[in-house]
Structure formats: C-alpha cells, structure tokens
C-alpha cells in the first residue's frame, strides 16, 4: 500500500492563504510596523522653545520699561507747561501783574488755586518718591519778570524743594540719567538742555550799554 505524500511547509502556507478571506491578505506594499512612534518633543526642541520664550519676555520687559520711562519724561515736561499756565493765571489775578515772589512762589500758586488743585504738577515722576507733602522738583528764576525777554529761563528742574529759587547752580540732571534736564523759558517753551548747553542759557536780561555820545543826543 503506497503511503500518502505529506505536503511541504510551503504548500501548507499556500493552502492556508487560499482558505483565508481576501480582506485578511497582507498588503505587499505596506511596510511592517516597526513599533509605536515616539511623539514626544526632543530635548533640543524643548530648549529652543524655552530660549525663544526667554528672548521674547526679555524684549517685552525692556520695551515696557522704555515706554514707562518715556511717559514719565513727557509728564515732567508737561508739568512745566502747566506751571507756566498757572504763573500766567496768577500774574493776571495779581494787582501788580507780575509773577509771584520767588521765596513763596509755590505757596502763592496753591493759595491762588492757579494750579487747579493738582499738586502732582510740582513733582517730576522720575524722582525718587518722598514722604514730603510739600515736594517740588522745580525752581523759579528770581531774575525773570513777566516782561523779561522770551529766551530768559523761568523754571527748571532742581533739587531745592518747595518754594525753591535760584540759578544754574540748582540744575538737576539726575532725573534723566545725567543726560540733561527740562527748562521752561519765559515765552512758555520747554526744551531739554544737556550739561554742555548750560553756559548758553540766559538767566537775566542784560541792560543795553549806550554810547556816551548817544546819551548826549
């Protein structure tokens, strides 16, 4: 009796593939899955993200400080312009039609309500905070009169305090990182003056010296 030949392993695989449904056939173009893909960020990506955030935050802080400094600088300039208006109001209401006496010019503006009851115009926001209720970061030039020349210094940034008056010896450059200070002239103009320009400032009207021959005419 002849023995039946056993199918080889290859034949068994072929027969099994024929019996399986078509949907279960493996896709010859599909690459075998090598395992789950790691979707987490790499250390390099994390460090780059942190570095970008740090740079952006630094730029934001620097820009915010610069904007704050600019706003305070403009407020300091605005204070002098408002003080000029207060001095004009006082001189209009004063019988002598003149600026207040230098030794009590702050008190006179407050008493006359020429400043609009806003004491903040006496304080430059760039100065260090003080507990003094009568703080003033500006001084008046005692030699300037209402009818003085337009280019004569009237008010300027100073350290003297309330009712402070004087000349260039009181100029304060520290509020603007020693780059200069604001000056109010008798015509109402406010300019930023550097230390090198101090000698160019005019602090009083210089009397005109006439010729002797002109006097006799």
Order of alpha helices (4+ residues) and beta strands (2+ residues): alpha-alpha-alpha-beta-beta-beta-beta-alpha
